[in-house]
Amino acid sequence: PVNRGCCSRSKLGEEGEGWYGRYDMQEWPGWTSGDIGVVVKGFEPQSPPADEPFTLSIHGANFPWSSDQSRSLTNRQRLKIVDADHADGCAAPIADTVRGISCASNHVCVPRPSEGSMD
């Protein structure tokens, strides 16, 4: 696959105007417009302790966080930990060594984050 991206330095319009936020771009097959989605930059701890509870922190950009808790979507975020070498990738079941996370399907896991912030 080819990664196509761009960076706009100015506001080009509102959603629904022009090409912004359009996912039906038939004139430009394979292209969409809108935001870039979540970008994960790292996590801590890099080497979690074996057989004892720990807190996992995810660092990145464009998470749906807001200081106004009525608008924040932090509670809707979920995490799934799979074996890195599993042939099914993210569709794989939770790794056998993981405790404290459960999934009702390959894409619906709990618990939700205990907190979120903007650094």
Secondary structure, DSSP 8 states (H G I E B T S, - for coil): --------SS----TTSTTTT-S--TTSTT---S----EEEEEE-SS--TTS----EEEEE-----SSTTT--GGG-------TT-TTGGGS---TT--S-EESSSS-EE---S-----
